[in-house]
Amino acid sequence: MKRVFAFVAMLSAALLLAGCGGGSMVSNAIDSINPMNWFGSRSAAPEMAPLPALTQSIKINTLWQANIGNSQQAIFGPAVAGDSVYAAASDGTITRLDAASGKQLWRVSAGERLTGGAGAGAGLVAVGSGKGEVLAFGSNGTALWKAQVSSEVLAAPQVAQDVVVVRSADGRIFGLDVKDGKRKWYYQRSTPVLTVRSPVGITISAGVVYAGFAGGKLVAIDVSNGAVRWEATVALPRGTTELERVTDVIGLPVVAAREVCAVAYQGRIGCFDLSNGQALWGREMSSTSGLALDARYAFVSDDKGAVHALDRSNGTSLWRQDKLRLRNLSAPLALGGEIVVADIQGQVHFLARDSGAFVGRVATDGSPVSTSPVGLPNGGFLVQTRNGGLYAFSTQ
């Protein structure tokens, strides 16, 4: 019983540090508060599932791979813009590669330690630092401008129209002019006492910024002026303690034809009408990574390591793959006939879209993949590991 109380105390302290701006990123925090790390015997708590056997396997091609630098405790993912891939490392390195071949086109240093990965568009690439700096570089690697926001930047900036949209760790969202980095607008809201410290980013679609917040809220903001179009509730906090009431939207909101969907830690997954935020459906779900959509399904990696397929029209459960327990999965990527998720050991798993059966697996460098795989224009996809490996794979 003393061990249980000790674990609860450590868990509370870890999330308290997250709420105060210290501690680890979400994927590392979840790993650090895993019960098996605190009990005297590993047999006293659930262990990570072994790699499941493959009874069938699709052909997986490694298109190319590159080393772009270690991410340390930050969580970085690549950005694809046109025929180029941009990737960042914690030491300040920013690399541009050819998307088709992986050939390095240039590599520059931001001159600062980075905590927010690369975002690209409108002829520039933008990154964020632990000092709350946003640094922009041209498509040729030339430094363009530097701007200051209110706190460290944990998520990759996004570029749309003539605005670089940046989210800081204190929950504020800034719209910066793409030409010189001057502030055009910003949005802020109050936050609960405790929050999950995670690189919660934003999604921009058709001139609207979609952002999830602590407390289970999803907000739609006009990208041109920062005006709020609507606000919706993904999940409501529950429980009697502050720890039990942590209900933060995790990962990126995902936009489809007529809806936007988001998922919360200790909460729910919900889909909402793009035009007015009206709830279309919701169901209980807890995730520490996020979700993906295709024409029929919503796919979610839950906080226990199961992958779920839900009917996109009403949230009905269609299948559940639970043989990746405690493998700290990334958000899924819908890739035609397969669903792709990566794990804490750098393994990339391929599941059949219609059944969830394992149909393939490929290894990277053995270090965690903490962000969702990113699609490539040619139908392949990218994964970036904590040790700095950038891998391009394809099933075609």
Secondary structure, DSSP 4 states (H G I P E B T S, - for coil): -HHHHHHHHHHHHHHHHHHTT-S--HHHHHHHT-GGGTSSSGGGS--PPPPPP-SS----EEEEEEE----TTS----EEETTEEEEE-TTSEEEEEETTT--EEEEEE-SS-EEEEEEEETTEEEEEETTSEEEEEETTS-EEEEEE-SS---S--EEETTEEEEE-TTS-EEEEETTT--EEEEE-----SS-------EEEETTEEEEE-BTSEEEEEETTT--EEEEEES----SSSTTTT--BEEEEEEE-SSEEEEEETTEEEEEEETTT--EEEEEEE--SSEEEE-SSEEEEE-TTS-EEEEETTT--EEEEE-TTTTS-PPPPEEETTEEEEE-TTSEEEEEETTT--EEEEEE-SSS---S--EE-TTS-EEEE-TTSEEEEEE--
